[in-house]
């Protein structure tokens, strides 16, 4: 890169570009993603609330769902969100904010099936992320099983620099 070119990567971050992401960055991204899933669930509940009210306002009662139903919907929403994000751009919103990208084998973008499997493992076994604190290569259990990795990457999707 020449001296006058503009780079999307901050000067201080350039030495870390492409390096394996640490556990703190990954946990922060996961926390943001949990918040996104929570907001989606809240929006779904409010939409159901409003629909029930509009259909029968006189005998309206707030919807109540079982714990099993709520847990199932939460798992499905989280898996769909992560699958879509990782298969399309390699980043969920949390990873985008933290400057991270999920890469598949050979450093390529995850395919749909790989993104789905990784999402299922991350949602069902979130403690697997803690393995990245012990791993010399900063890889979670999900990364080890699926040969994926999470790296620092501040570049836009199509950027080659």
Buried (B, 14 or more C-beta within 10 A) or exposed (E): EEEEEEBEBEEEBEEBBBEBBBBEBBBBBBEBBBEBBEEBBEEEBEEEEEEBEEEEEEEEEEEEEEEEEEEEBBBEBBBBBBBBBBBEBBBBBBBBBBBBBBBBEEEEBBEEEBBBBBBBBBBEBBEBBBBBEEBEEBBBBBBBBBEBBBBBBBBEEEEEE
